Amino acid sequence: MSLLKPFSKLPGLNTANILLVENEEQFQQKLADTVVLHEKNVNVTVLARSLPLPMENEESRPRIDLVVFIIHLTSELSFQSAETSLKYLDPGYFLGKVCFLVTNARNASVPPERLVSVRKLAASLHCPLLCAEDQTTEGVTTAAHRLLAILKVAAGLVPMATGLYLSTFTRCTVPSDIDQQNFE
């Protein structure tokens, strides 16, 4: 298995490619369908769903402009899978071409430490952290629109903007008192 590199291939004209990485594939297909449905001006290709990617299709695989790690906060395995997949990305991806999308952040049964762990991971990699509602159509549509906005910038389809420039505004930050867990 090889390292996925962001600039190993030339970009296609008016084409943006997104890689959705999700362990359980619950939300992924709904999100992929919504992304493709809502984008009319750009060809959006949703590629394989887990890392590492297989070697046999490497020559025909298009350049991946954005990698999205979908993490379900109700599942510890989802977070561990995302952490494991990170080692298969070239460090160049962390310059505005990776983001984390969490679901079930409002669920009362989710331990608060799990969200804090995801926030710390996103902050340590200087990546955006988006929250999404995966149970409603509006939530899926909103998540798709947010991802499309980031994808267009990461793919170079927005004039005068780059993924690195966008990531300085959208990256996750962790307050210095996050370890104290005093939310009173």
OpenMM code with the backbone's topology and positions (N, CA, C; nanometers):
from openmm import Vec3, app, unit

residues = "MET SER LEU LEU LYS PRO PHE SER LYS LEU PRO GLY LEU ASN THR ALA ASN ILE LEU LEU VAL GLU ASN GLU GLU GLN PHE GLN GLN LYS LEU ALA ASP THR VAL VAL LEU HIS GLU LYS ASN VAL ASN VAL THR VAL LEU ALA ARG SER LEU PRO LEU PRO MET GLU ASN GLU GLU SER ARG PRO ARG ILE ASP LEU VAL VAL PHE ILE ILE HIS LEU THR SER GLU LEU SER PHE GLN SER ALA GLU THR SER LEU LYS TYR LEU ASP PRO GLY TYR PHE LEU GLY LYS VAL CYS PHE LEU VAL THR ASN ALA ARG ASN ALA SER VAL PRO PRO GLU ARG LEU VAL SER VAL ARG LYS LEU ALA ALA SER LEU HIS CYS PRO LEU LEU CYS ALA GLU ASP GLN THR THR GLU GLY VAL THR THR ALA ALA HIS ARG LEU LEU ALA ILE LEU LYS VAL ALA ALA GLY LEU VAL PRO MET ALA THR GLY LEU TYR LEU SER THR PHE THR ARG CYS THR VAL PRO SER ASP ILE ASP GLN GLN ASN PHE GLU".split()
positions = [
    Vec3(0.0832, -0.1172, 0.0000),
    Vec3(0.0000, 0.0000, 0.0000),
    Vec3(0.0877, 0.1236, 0.0000),
    Vec3(0.0498, 0.2208, -0.0824),
    Vec3(0.1328, 0.3394, -0.0950),
    Vec3(0.0673, 0.4595, -0.0301),
    Vec3(0.1479, 0.5608, -0.0138),
    Vec3(0.1045, 0.6868, 0.0424),
    Vec3(0.0266, 0.7630, -0.0639),
    Vec3(-0.0871, 0.8195, -0.0274),
    Vec3(-0.1677, 0.8991, -0.1190),
    Vec3(-0.1085, 1.0390, -0.1248),
    Vec3(-0.0705, 1.0846, -0.2446),
    Vec3(-0.0026, 1.2132, -0.2608),
    Vec3(-0.0943, 1.3110, -0.3339),
    Vec3(-0.1021, 1.4369, -0.2868),
    Vec3(-0.1963, 1.5323, -0.3453),
    Vec3(-0.1573, 1.5860, -0.4826),
    Vec3(-0.0286, 1.5944, -0.5128),
    Vec3(0.0127, 1.6577, -0.6370),
    Vec3(0.0835, 1.5611, -0.7312),
    Vec3(0.0538, 1.4330, -0.7198),
    Vec3(0.1184, 1.3347, -0.8055),
    Vec3(0.0540, 1.3273, -0.9438),
    Vec3(-0.0637, 1.3874, -0.9603),
    Vec3(-0.1325, 1.3846, -1.0896),
    Vec3(-0.1792, 1.5251, -1.1240),
    Vec3(-0.1984, 1.5483, -1.2526),
    Vec3(-0.2480, 1.6769, -1.2978),
    Vec3(-0.3987, 1.6852, -1.2736),
    Vec3(-0.4486, 1.8047, -1.2438),
    Vec3(-0.5933, 1.8184, -1.2235),
    Vec3(-0.6684, 1.8128, -1.3556),
    Vec3(-0.7927, 1.7714, -1.3495),
    Vec3(-0.8790, 1.7735, -1.4669),
    Vec3(-0.9466, 1.9088, -1.4781),
    Vec3(-0.9877, 1.9464, -1.5973),
    Vec3(-1.0539, 2.0742, -1.6196),
    Vec3(-1.1940, 2.0718, -1.5587),
    Vec3(-1.2247, 2.1694, -1.4749),
    Vec3(-1.3546, 2.1807, -1.4073),
    Vec3(-1.3967, 2.0510, -1.3392),
    Vec3(-1.3026, 1.9835, -1.2803),
    Vec3(-1.3305, 1.8574, -1.2132),
    Vec3(-1.2773, 1.8628, -1.0707),
    Vec3(-1.3581, 1.8163, -0.9794),
    Vec3(-1.3172, 1.8082, -0.8399),
    Vec3(-1.3425, 1.6665, -0.7925),
    Vec3(-1.2467, 1.6092, -0.7223),
    Vec3(-1.2585, 1.4717, -0.6746),
    Vec3(-1.2490, 1.4703, -0.5236),
    Vec3(-1.3431, 1.4031, -0.4625),
    Vec3(-1.3504, 1.3963, -0.3166),
    Vec3(-1.3430, 1.2505, -0.2734),
    Vec3(-1.2692, 1.2249, -0.1683),
    Vec3(-1.2579, 1.0915, -0.1113),
    Vec3(-1.3243, 1.0939, 0.0253),
    Vec3(-1.4304, 1.0179, 0.0405),
    Vec3(-1.5003, 1.0073, 0.1675),
    Vec3(-1.4524, 0.8819, 0.2383),
    Vec3(-1.3987, 0.8975, 0.3578),
    Vec3(-1.3464, 0.7849, 0.4345),
    Vec3(-1.4363, 0.7667, 0.5559),
    Vec3(-1.5050, 0.6543, 0.5593),
    Vec3(-1.5934, 0.6231, 0.6715),
    Vec3(-1.5873, 0.4740, 0.6977),
    Vec3(-1.5757, 0.4384, 0.8224),
    Vec3(-1.5636, 0.2994, 0.8604),
    Vec3(-1.6940, 0.2225, 0.8389),
    Vec3(-1.8060, 0.2796, 0.8794),
    Vec3(-1.9321, 0.2041, 0.8785),
    Vec3(-2.0180, 0.2242, 0.7543),
    Vec3(-1.9882, 0.3258, 0.6741),
    Vec3(-2.0601, 0.3546, 0.5499),
    Vec3(-2.2089, 0.3789, 0.5690),
    Vec3(-2.2505, 0.4300, 0.6852),
    Vec3(-2.3912, 0.4621, 0.7076),
    Vec3(-2.4276, 0.5928, 0.6376),
    Vec3(-2.3525, 0.6944, 0.6666),
    Vec3(-2.3796, 0.8303, 0.6223),
    Vec3(-2.3161, 0.8589, 0.4869),
    Vec3(-2.2152, 0.7841, 0.4549),
    Vec3(-2.1324, 0.8098, 0.3382),
    Vec3(-2.2088, 0.8077, 0.2068),
    Vec3(-2.2912, 0.7076, 0.1848),
    Vec3(-2.3623, 0.6970, 0.0580),
    Vec3(-2.4656, 0.8079, 0.0432),
    Vec3(-2.5356, 0.8418, 0.1532),
    Vec3(-2.6308, 0.9531, 0.1478),
    Vec3(-2.5587, 1.0831, 0.1144),
    Vec3(-2.4450, 1.1051, 0.1771),
    Vec3(-2.3682, 1.2272, 0.1532),
    Vec3(-2.3146, 1.2303, 0.0101),
    Vec3(-2.2626, 1.1187, -0.0373),
    Vec3(-2.2098, 1.1120, -0.1744),
    Vec3(-2.3193, 1.1413, -0.2762),
    Vec3(-2.4357, 1.0827, -0.2591),
    Vec3(-2.5467, 1.1066, -0.3511),
    Vec3(-2.5890, 1.2531, -0.3494),
    Vec3(-2.5916, 1.3125, -0.2326),
    Vec3(-2.6319, 1.4526, -0.2198),
    Vec3(-2.5292, 1.5456, -0.2814),
    Vec3(-2.4008, 1.5166, -0.2640),
    Vec3(-2.2953, 1.5987, -0.3242),
    Vec3(-2.3077, 1.5962, -0.4761),
    Vec3(-2.3246, 1.4798, -0.5334),
    Vec3(-2.3358, 1.4674, -0.6781),
    Vec3(-2.4650, 1.5327, -0.7286),
    Vec3(-2.5721, 1.5215, -0.6527),
    Vec3(-2.7011, 1.5781, -0.6917),
    Vec3(-2.6988, 1.7310, -0.6931),
    Vec3(-2.6300, 1.7927, -0.5985),
    Vec3(-2.6348, 1.9375, -0.5835),
    Vec3(-2.5296, 2.0135, -0.6624),
    Vec3(-2.4372, 1.9468, -0.7242),
    Vec3(-2.3342, 2.0187, -0.7988),
    Vec3(-2.3601, 2.0077, -0.9474),
    Vec3(-2.3920, 2.1195, -1.0101),
    Vec3(-2.4255, 2.1209, -1.1526),
    Vec3(-2.3111, 2.1717, -1.2399),
    Vec3(-2.2281, 2.2633, -1.1878),
    Vec3(-2.1252, 2.3276, -1.2695),
    Vec3(-1.9922, 2.2528, -1.2720),
    Vec3(-1.9730, 2.1630, -1.1805),
    Vec3(-1.8454, 2.0935, -1.1684),
    Vec3(-1.8727, 1.9438, -1.1656),
    Vec3(-1.7871, 1.8662, -1.2315),
    Vec3(-1.7979, 1.7209, -1.2226),
    Vec3(-1.7375, 1.6765, -1.0907),
    Vec3(-1.8181, 1.6145, -1.0072),
    Vec3(-1.7702, 1.5669, -0.8784),
    Vec3(-1.7679, 1.4150, -0.8828),
    Vec3(-1.6525, 1.3599, -0.8565),
    Vec3(-1.6356, 1.2160, -0.8548),
    Vec3(-1.6110, 1.1723, -0.7114),
    Vec3(-1.6930, 1.0813, -0.6626),
    Vec3(-1.6725, 1.0272, -0.5292),
    Vec3(-1.5986, 0.8958, -0.5451),
    Vec3(-1.4810, 0.8880, -0.4847),
    Vec3(-1.3929, 0.7739, -0.5062),
    Vec3(-1.4076, 0.6699, -0.3958),
    Vec3(-1.3092, 0.5844, -0.3823),
    Vec3(-1.3091, 0.4758, -0.2840),
    Vec3(-1.3339, 0.5280, -0.1443),
    Vec3(-1.3701, 0.4380, -0.0555),
    Vec3(-1.4189, 0.4812, 0.0742),
    Vec3(-1.3304, 0.4490, 0.1933),
    Vec3(-1.2140, 0.3951, 0.1721),
    Vec3(-1.1277, 0.3645, 0.2861),
    Vec3(-0.9818, 0.3765, 0.2457),
    Vec3(-0.8979, 0.3978, 0.3441),
    Vec3(-0.7543, 0.4040, 0.3215),
    Vec3(-0.6894, 0.2853, 0.3884),
    Vec3(-0.5879, 0.2289, 0.3329),
    Vec3(-0.5184, 0.2671, 0.2101),
    Vec3(-0.5979, 0.2279, 0.0862),
    Vec3(-0.5751, 0.3002, -0.0213),
    Vec3(-0.6403, 0.2693, -0.1477),
    Vec3(-0.5671, 0.1542, -0.2158),
    Vec3(-0.6385, 0.0715, -0.2905),
    Vec3(-0.5720, -0.0413, -0.3586),
    Vec3(-0.4755, 0.0077, -0.4665),
    Vec3(-0.3706, -0.0673, -0.4880),
    Vec3(-0.2666, -0.0304, -0.5841),
    Vec3(-0.3084, -0.0555, -0.7294),
    Vec3(-0.4007, -0.1488, -0.7542),
    Vec3(-0.4276, -0.1885, -0.8919),
    Vec3(-0.4892, -0.0786, -0.9782),
    Vec3(-0.5574, 0.0204, -0.9209),
    Vec3(-0.6201, 0.1262, -1.0007),
    Vec3(-0.5435, 0.2578, -0.9947),
    Vec3(-0.4226, 0.2559, -0.9471),
    Vec3(-0.3512, 0.3803, -0.9214),
    Vec3(-0.3287, 0.4649, -1.0471),
    Vec3(-0.3005, 0.4034, -1.1607),
    Vec3(-0.2749, 0.4786, -1.2838),
    Vec3(-0.4011, 0.5465, -1.3349),
    Vec3(-0.5156, 0.4826, -1.3233),
    Vec3(-0.6399, 0.5393, -1.3766),
    Vec3(-0.7129, 0.6269, -1.2748),
    Vec3(-0.6695, 0.6265, -1.1525),
    Vec3(-0.7349, 0.7058, -1.0484),
    Vec3(-0.7055, 0.8540, -1.0692),
    Vec3(-0.8094, 0.9382, -1.0660),
    Vec3(-0.7845, 1.0822, -1.0806),
    Vec3(-0.7222, 1.1414, -0.9545),
    Vec3(-0.6766, 1.2641, -0.9650),
    Vec3(-0.6201, 1.3328, -0.8494),
    Vec3(-0.7302, 1.3580, -0.7467),
    Vec3(-0.7008, 1.3323, -0.6221),
    Vec3(-0.7979, 1.3542, -0.5152),
    Vec3(-0.7719, 1.4919, -0.4560),
    Vec3(-0.8736, 1.5776, -0.4633),
    Vec3(-0.8584, 1.7160, -0.4198),
    Vec3(-0.8917, 1.7361, -0.2726),
    Vec3(-0.9782, 1.6535, -0.2171),
    Vec3(-1.0184, 1.6690, -0.0780),
    Vec3(-1.0448, 1.5320, -0.0171),
    Vec3(-0.9889, 1.5093, 0.1005),
    Vec3(-1.0129, 1.3861, 0.1757),
    Vec3(-1.0965, 1.4236, 0.2975),
    Vec3(-1.2101, 1.3574, 0.3124),
    Vec3(-1.3018, 1.3845, 0.4232),
    Vec3(-1.3114, 1.2597, 0.5099),
    Vec3(-1.2756, 1.2742, 0.6362),
    Vec3(-1.2896, 1.1651, 0.7317),
    Vec3(-1.4212, 1.1838, 0.8055),
    Vec3(-1.5121, 1.0881, 0.7875),
    Vec3(-1.6422, 1.0931, 0.8542),
    Vec3(-1.6306, 1.0118, 0.9823),
    Vec3(-1.6578, 1.0776, 1.0940),
    Vec3(-1.6446, 1.0134, 1.2246),
    Vec3(-1.7787, 1.0194, 1.2962),
    Vec3(-1.8298, 0.9026, 1.3322),
    Vec3(-1.9520, 0.8936, 1.4124),
    Vec3(-1.9108, 0.8928, 1.5586),
    Vec3(-1.9574, 0.9918, 1.6321),
    Vec3(-1.9166, 1.0019, 1.7718),
    Vec3(-1.9765, 0.8919, 1.8590),
    Vec3(-2.0790, 0.8242, 1.8113),
    Vec3(-2.1367, 0.7135, 1.8876),
    Vec3(-2.0543, 0.5865, 1.8756),
    Vec3(-1.9542, 0.5874, 1.7876),
    Vec3(-1.8727, 0.4682, 1.7643),
    Vec3(-1.7255, 0.4986, 1.7887),
    Vec3(-1.6664, 0.4310, 1.8824),
    Vec3(-1.5226, 0.4468, 1.9083),
    Vec3(-1.4411, 0.3930, 1.7912),
    Vec3(-1.4911, 0.2905, 1.7248),
    Vec3(-1.4224, 0.2314, 1.6110),
    Vec3(-1.4092, 0.3299, 1.4953),
    Vec3(-1.5070, 0.4167, 1.4789),
    Vec3(-1.5036, 0.5165, 1.3729),
    Vec3(-1.3859, 0.6119, 1.3901),
    Vec3(-1.3634, 0.6582, 1.5123),
    Vec3(-1.2508, 0.7477, 1.5415),
    Vec3(-1.1176, 0.6752, 1.5224),
    Vec3(-1.1091, 0.5523, 1.5704),
    Vec3(-0.9855, 0.4757, 1.5565),
    Vec3(-0.9531, 0.4481, 1.4102),
    Vec3(-1.0548, 0.4214, 1.3298),
    Vec3(-1.0349, 0.3965, 1.1872),
    Vec3(-0.9817, 0.5212, 1.1170),
    Vec3(-1.0343, 0.6368, 1.1527),
    Vec3(-0.9869, 0.7620, 1.0934),
    Vec3(-0.8415, 0.7878, 1.1323),
    Vec3(-0.8088, 0.7649, 1.2584),
    Vec3(-0.6709, 0.7831, 1.3039),
    Vec3(-0.5746, 0.6901, 1.2297),
    Vec3(-0.6173, 0.5656, 1.2090),
    Vec3(-0.5337, 0.4684, 1.1386),
    Vec3(-0.5148, 0.5081, 0.9925),
    Vec3(-0.6200, 0.5606, 0.9302),
    Vec3(-0.6116, 0.5983, 0.7884),
    Vec3(-0.5220, 0.7180, 0.7643),
    Vec3(-0.5018, 0.8021, 0.8633),
    Vec3(-0.4210, 0.9233, 0.8464),
    Vec3(-0.2776, 0.8934, 0.8043),
    Vec3(-0.2253, 0.7810, 0.8456),
    Vec3(-0.0855, 0.7496, 0.8126),
    Vec3(-0.0656, 0.7165, 0.6649),
    Vec3(-0.1727, 0.6984, 0.5899),
    Vec3(-0.1626, 0.6692, 0.4476),
    Vec3(-0.1746, 0.7949, 0.3619),
    Vec3(-0.1741, 0.9122, 0.4247),
    Vec3(-0.1794, 1.0388, 0.3525),
    Vec3(-0.0435, 1.1076, 0.3566),
    Vec3(-0.0044, 1.1620, 0.2447),
    Vec3(0.1170, 1.2421, 0.2367),
    Vec3(0.0951, 1.3710, 0.3170),
    Vec3(0.1984, 1.4220, 0.3824),
    Vec3(0.1820, 1.5457, 0.4596),
    Vec3(0.1305, 1.6637, 0.3775),
    Vec3(0.1485, 1.6621, 0.2464),
    Vec3(0.0976, 1.7687, 0.1608),
    Vec3(-0.0531, 1.7820, 0.1643),
    Vec3(-0.1231, 1.6758, 0.1982),
    Vec3(-0.2686, 1.6825, 0.2080),
    Vec3(-0.3140, 1.7709, 0.3236),
    Vec3(-0.2307, 1.7844, 0.4246),
    Vec3(-0.2714, 1.8616, 0.5413),
    Vec3(-0.2518, 2.0108, 0.5205),
    Vec3(-0.2274, 2.0512, 0.3978),
    Vec3(-0.2199, 2.1926, 0.3615),
    Vec3(-0.3488, 2.2338, 0.2918),
    Vec3(-0.4616, 2.2093, 0.3569),
    Vec3(-0.5903, 2.2529, 0.3044),
    Vec3(-0.6677, 2.1508, 0.2247),
    Vec3(-0.6299, 2.0236, 0.2286),
    Vec3(-0.6982, 1.9221, 0.1497),
    Vec3(-0.7548, 1.8077, 0.2333),
    Vec3(-0.7654, 1.8272, 0.3646),
    Vec3(-0.8237, 1.7273, 0.4547),
    Vec3(-0.9212, 1.7982, 0.5466),
    Vec3(-1.0346, 1.7349, 0.5725),
    Vec3(-1.1238, 1.7862, 0.6762),
    Vec3(-1.1917, 1.6686, 0.7465),
    Vec3(-1.2400, 1.6956, 0.8649),
    Vec3(-1.3104, 1.5966, 0.9454),
    Vec3(-1.4565, 1.6362, 0.9538),
    Vec3(-1.5444, 1.5374, 0.9415),
    Vec3(-1.6880, 1.5595, 0.9510),
    Vec3(-1.7413, 1.4667, 1.0587),
    Vec3(-1.7946, 1.5223, 1.1663),
    Vec3(-1.8452, 1.4392, 1.2756),
    Vec3(-1.9974, 1.4395, 1.2748),
    Vec3(-2.0537, 1.3271, 1.3142),
    Vec3(-2.1987, 1.3154, 1.3276),
    Vec3(-2.2315, 1.2803, 1.4719),
    Vec3(-2.3545, 1.3031, 1.5092),
    Vec3(-2.4075, 1.2720, 1.6429),
    Vec3(-2.3392, 1.3521, 1.7536),
    Vec3(-2.2975, 1.4738, 1.7238),
    Vec3(-2.2329, 1.5572, 1.8259),
    Vec3(-2.3310, 1.6003, 1.9339),
    Vec3(-2.4592, 1.6057, 1.9014),
    Vec3(-2.5614, 1.6464, 1.9995),
    Vec3(-2.6181, 1.5301, 2.0792),
    Vec3(-2.5809, 1.4101, 2.0448),
    Vec3(-2.6357, 1.2920, 2.1109),
    Vec3(-2.5902, 1.2883, 2.2571),
    Vec3(-2.6852, 1.2761, 2.3463),
    Vec3(-2.6543, 1.2786, 2.4898),
    Vec3(-2.5759, 1.1559, 2.5348),
    Vec3(-2.5861, 1.0467, 2.4617),
    Vec3(-2.5156, 0.9250, 2.5019),
    Vec3(-2.3678, 0.9252, 2.4612),
    Vec3(-2.3254, 1.0243, 2.3854),
    Vec3(-2.1857, 1.0326, 2.3418),
    Vec3(-2.1018, 1.0918, 2.4553),
    Vec3(-1.9957, 1.0235, 2.4943),
    Vec3(-1.9083, 1.0800, 2.5972),
    Vec3(-1.8434, 1.2095, 2.5468),
    Vec3(-1.8417, 1.3145, 2.6280),
    Vec3(-1.7826, 1.4416, 2.5835),
    Vec3(-1.6342, 1.4297, 2.5480),
    Vec3(-1.5667, 1.3332, 2.6070),
    Vec3(-1.4250, 1.3147, 2.5782),
    Vec3(-1.4008, 1.2769, 2.4318),
    Vec3(-1.4979, 1.2092, 2.3716),
    Vec3(-1.4818, 1.1664, 2.2329),
    Vec3(-1.4791, 1.2871, 2.1386),
    Vec3(-1.5675, 1.3830, 2.1608),
    Vec3(-1.5667, 1.5039, 2.0794),
    Vec3(-1.4394, 1.5843, 2.1039),
    Vec3(-1.3950, 1.5891, 2.2277),
    Vec3(-1.2712, 1.6590, 2.2602),
    Vec3(-1.1531, 1.5929, 2.1885),
    Vec3(-1.1520, 1.4602, 2.1828),
    Vec3(-1.0442, 1.3886, 2.1132),
    Vec3(-1.0417, 1.4222, 1.9645),
    Vec3(-1.1595, 1.4285, 1.9028),
    Vec3(-1.1670, 1.4623, 1.7610),
    Vec3(-1.1231, 1.6068, 1.7389),
    Vec3(-1.1651, 1.6959, 1.8269),
    Vec3(-1.1241, 1.8365, 1.8151),
    Vec3(-0.9725, 1.8501, 1.8273),
    Vec3(-0.9133, 1.7767, 1.9218),
    Vec3(-0.7679, 1.7830, 1.9387),
    Vec3(-0.6962, 1.7280, 1.8155),
    Vec3(-0.7491, 1.6200, 1.7577),
    Vec3(-0.6880, 1.5630, 1.6379),
    Vec3(-0.6946, 1.6626, 1.5224),
    Vec3(-0.8108, 1.7213, 1.5001),
    Vec3(-0.8261, 1.8184, 1.3912),
    Vec3(-0.7380, 1.9409, 1.4141),
    Vec3(-0.7302, 1.9868, 1.5378),
    Vec3(-0.6477, 2.1040, 1.5681),
    Vec3(-0.4994, 2.0728, 1.5501),
    Vec3(-0.4570, 1.9535, 1.5889),
    Vec3(-0.3149, 1.9185, 1.5756),
    Vec3(-0.2729, 1.9071, 1.4295),
    Vec3(-0.3667, 1.8755, 1.3408),
    Vec3(-0.3370, 1.8642, 1.1979),
    Vec3(-0.3748, 1.9899, 1.1198),
    Vec3(-0.4266, 2.0918, 1.1905),
    Vec3(-0.4682, 2.2191, 1.1302),
    Vec3(-0.5738, 2.1964, 1.0220),
    Vec3(-0.6732, 2.1127, 1.0535),
    Vec3(-0.7779, 2.0782, 0.9584),
    Vec3(-0.9129, 2.1282, 1.0082),
    Vec3(-1.0039, 2.1591, 0.9154),
    Vec3(-1.1384, 2.1978, 0.9567),
    Vec3(-1.2124, 2.0803, 1.0193),
    Vec3(-1.3008, 2.1113, 1.1115),
    Vec3(-1.3880, 2.0118, 1.1744),
    Vec3(-1.5304, 2.0591, 1.1540),
    Vec3(-1.6080, 1.9812, 1.0795),
    Vec3(-1.7474, 2.0141, 1.0532),
    Vec3(-1.8364, 1.9187, 1.1306),
    Vec3(-1.9475, 1.9703, 1.1821),
    Vec3(-2.0474, 1.8863, 1.2471),
    Vec3(-2.1654, 1.8722, 1.1523),
    Vec3(-2.2229, 1.7543, 1.1462),
    Vec3(-2.3336, 1.7294, 1.0546),
    Vec3(-2.4404, 1.6461, 1.1231),
    Vec3(-2.5621, 1.6679, 1.0806),
    Vec3(-2.6752, 1.5888, 1.1263),
    Vec3(-2.7006, 1.4838, 1.0185),
    Vec3(-2.6855, 1.3575, 1.0535),
    Vec3(-2.6993, 1.2520, 0.9526),
    Vec3(-2.8370, 1.1870, 0.9494),
    Vec3(-2.9265, 1.2287, 1.0360),
    Vec3(-3.0582, 1.1658, 1.0427),
    Vec3(-3.1632, 1.2370, 0.9578),
    Vec3(-3.1398, 1.3611, 0.9193),
    Vec3(-3.2384, 1.4373, 0.8431),
    Vec3(-3.1842, 1.4726, 0.7053),
    Vec3(-3.2758, 1.4933, 0.6126),
    Vec3(-3.2384, 1.5316, 0.4773),
    Vec3(-3.1728, 1.6692, 0.4761),
    Vec3(-3.2261, 1.7612, 0.5568),
    Vec3(-3.1684, 1.8955, 0.5629),
    Vec3(-3.0252, 1.8917, 0.6152),
    Vec3(-2.9998, 1.8072, 0.7131),
    Vec3(-2.8653, 1.7944, 0.7675),
    Vec3(-2.7671, 1.7406, 0.6661),
    Vec3(-2.8097, 1.6418, 0.5880),
    Vec3(-2.7231, 1.5848, 0.4839),
    Vec3(-2.6973, 1.6886, 0.3752),
    Vec3(-2.8010, 1.7619, 0.3372),
    Vec3(-2.7866, 1.8654, 0.2346),
    Vec3(-2.6932, 1.9767, 0.2810),
    Vec3(-2.7066, 2.0191, 0.4056),
    Vec3(-2.6191, 2.1228, 0.4604),
    Vec3(-2.4737, 2.0758, 0.4621),
    Vec3(-2.4518, 1.9533, 0.5041),
    Vec3(-2.3155, 1.8984, 0.5056),
    Vec3(-2.2588, 1.8921, 0.3639),
    Vec3(-2.3416, 1.8535, 0.2673),
    Vec3(-2.2960, 1.8459, 0.1279),
    Vec3(-2.2573, 1.9839, 0.0760),
    Vec3(-2.3356, 2.0860, 0.1075),
    Vec3(-2.3032, 2.2214, 0.0632),
    Vec3(-2.1732, 2.2714, 0.1259),
    Vec3(-2.1532, 2.2428, 0.2531),
    Vec3(-2.0285, 2.2831, 0.3192),
    Vec3(-1.9079, 2.2145, 0.2556),
    Vec3(-1.9222, 2.0843, 0.2312),
    Vec3(-1.8117, 2.0106, 0.1691),
    Vec3(-1.7845, 2.0581, 0.0275),
    Vec3(-1.8897, 2.0911, -0.0472),
    Vec3(-1.8702, 2.1406, -0.1833),
    Vec3(-1.7963, 2.2736, -0.1845),
    Vec3(-1.8263, 2.3594, -0.0887),
    Vec3(-1.7563, 2.4881, -0.0810),
    Vec3(-1.6074, 2.4661, -0.0555),
    Vec3(-1.5750, 2.3773, 0.0374),
    Vec3(-1.4348, 2.3474, 0.0667),
    Vec3(-1.3695, 2.2761, -0.0517),
    Vec3(-1.4420, 2.1847, -0.1145),
    Vec3(-1.3898, 2.1088, -0.2284),
    Vec3(-1.3543, 2.1998, -0.3457),
    Vec3(-1.4395, 2.2960, -0.3756),
    Vec3(-1.4125, 2.3860, -0.4882),
    Vec3(-1.2844, 2.4658, -0.4657),
    Vec3(-1.2639, 2.5100, -0.3426),
    Vec3(-1.1413, 2.5841, -0.3120),
    Vec3(-1.0207, 2.4908, -0.3194),
    Vec3(-1.0321, 2.3720, -0.2593),
    Vec3(-0.9205, 2.2769, -0.2582),
    Vec3(-0.8834, 2.2313, -0.3993),
    Vec3(-0.9811, 2.2262, -0.4890),
    Vec3(-0.9554, 2.1829, -0.6268),
    Vec3(-0.9054, 2.2964, -0.7157),
    Vec3(-0.9021, 2.4186, -0.6626),
    Vec3(-0.8546, 2.5320, -0.7409),
    Vec3(-0.9588, 2.5903, -0.8329),
    Vec3(-1.0863, 2.5691, -0.8038),
    Vec3(-1.1933, 2.6184, -0.8898),
    Vec3(-1.2468, 2.7550, -0.8475),
    Vec3(-1.1966, 2.8076, -0.7367),
    Vec3(-1.2367, 2.9400, -0.6889),
    Vec3(-1.1180, 3.0340, -0.7111),
    Vec3(-1.1362, 3.1372, -0.7940),
    Vec3(-1.0244, 3.2281, -0.8200),
    Vec3(-0.9774, 3.2989, -0.6926),
    Vec3(-0.8482, 3.3183, -0.6831),
    Vec3(-0.7858, 3.3927, -0.5738),
    Vec3(-0.8002, 3.3257, -0.4379),
    Vec3(-0.8239, 3.1964, -0.4342),
    Vec3(-0.8344, 3.1246, -0.3072),
    Vec3(-0.7641, 2.9899, -0.3211),
    Vec3(-0.7002, 2.9466, -0.2130),
    Vec3(-0.6357, 2.8161, -0.2105),
    Vec3(-0.6825, 2.7414, -0.0868),
    Vec3(-0.6595, 2.6114, -0.0868),
    Vec3(-0.6968, 2.5311, 0.0283),
    Vec3(-0.6223, 2.5722, 0.1535),
    Vec3(-0.4976, 2.6094, 0.1389),
    Vec3(-0.4185, 2.6532, 0.2533),
    Vec3(-0.4719, 2.7844, 0.3097),
    Vec3(-0.5101, 2.8763, 0.2206),
    Vec3(-0.5682, 3.0038, 0.2636),
    Vec3(-0.6997, 2.9796, 0.3368),
    Vec3(-0.7842, 2.8922, 0.2810),
    Vec3(-0.9122, 2.8618, 0.3444),
    Vec3(-0.8925, 2.7932, 0.4792),
    Vec3(-0.7937, 2.7059, 0.4887),
    Vec3(-0.7735, 2.6322, 0.6132),
    Vec3(-0.7305, 2.7224, 0.7282),
    Vec3(-0.6712, 2.8393, 0.6971),
    Vec3(-0.6356, 2.9307, 0.8056),
    Vec3(-0.7601, 2.9893, 0.8717),
    Vec3(-0.8720, 2.9939, 0.7977),
    Vec3(-0.9964, 3.0470, 0.8529),
    Vec3(-1.0867, 2.9395, 0.9106),
    Vec3(-1.0749, 2.8176, 0.8600),
    Vec3(-1.1694, 2.7134, 0.8986),
    Vec3(-1.1106, 2.6051, 0.9869),
    Vec3(-0.9814, 2.6118, 1.0154),
    Vec3(-0.9218, 2.5042, 1.0930),
    Vec3(-0.9774, 2.5019, 1.2346),
    Vec3(-0.9753, 2.3858, 1.2914),
    Vec3(-1.0246, 2.3644, 1.4269),
    Vec3(-0.9181, 2.4114, 1.5255),
    Vec3(-0.9625, 2.4795, 1.6280),
    Vec3(-0.8720, 2.5198, 1.7344),
    Vec3(-0.9227, 2.4633, 1.8656),
    Vec3(-0.8331, 2.4382, 1.9552),
    Vec3(-0.8694, 2.3846, 2.0855),
    Vec3(-0.8319, 2.4889, 2.1895),
    Vec3(-0.9311, 2.5340, 2.2687),
    Vec3(-0.8987, 2.6293, 2.3737),
    Vec3(-0.7990, 2.5692, 2.4725),
    Vec3(-0.7196, 2.6539, 2.5346),
    Vec3(-0.6174, 2.6044, 2.6259),
    Vec3(-0.6768, 2.5392, 2.7503),
    Vec3(-0.8013, 2.5703, 2.7822),
    Vec3(-0.8625, 2.5114, 2.9018),
    Vec3(-0.9509, 2.3914, 2.8691),
    Vec3(-0.9353, 2.3305, 2.7528),
    Vec3(-1.0190, 2.2178, 2.7131),
    Vec3(-0.9984, 2.0966, 2.8012),
    Vec3(-0.8813, 2.0824, 2.8596),
    Vec3(-0.8552, 1.9655, 2.9435),
    Vec3(-0.9253, 1.9730, 3.0783),
    Vec3(-0.9680, 2.0925, 3.1196),
    Vec3(-1.0290, 2.1033, 3.2506),
    Vec3(-1.1745, 2.0589, 3.2547),
    Vec3(-1.2423, 2.0531, 3.1405),
    Vec3(-1.3812, 2.0038, 3.1328),
    Vec3(-1.4758, 2.0766, 3.2270),
    Vec3(-1.4546, 2.2028, 3.2508),
    Vec3(-1.5425, 2.2830, 3.3353),
    Vec3(-1.6304, 2.3679, 3.2455),
    Vec3(-1.7496, 2.3217, 3.2155),
    Vec3(-1.8368, 2.3922, 3.1207),
    Vec3(-1.9480, 2.4683, 3.1938),
    Vec3(-1.9214, 2.5153, 3.3117),
    Vec3(-2.0242, 2.5844, 3.3901),
    Vec3(-2.0320, 2.7291, 3.3584),
] * unit.nanometer
topology = app.Topology()
chain = topology.addChain("A")
for resn in residues:
    res = topology.addResidue(resn, chain)
    for name in ("N", "CA", "C"):
        topology.addAtom(name, app.Element.getBySymbol(name[0]), res)
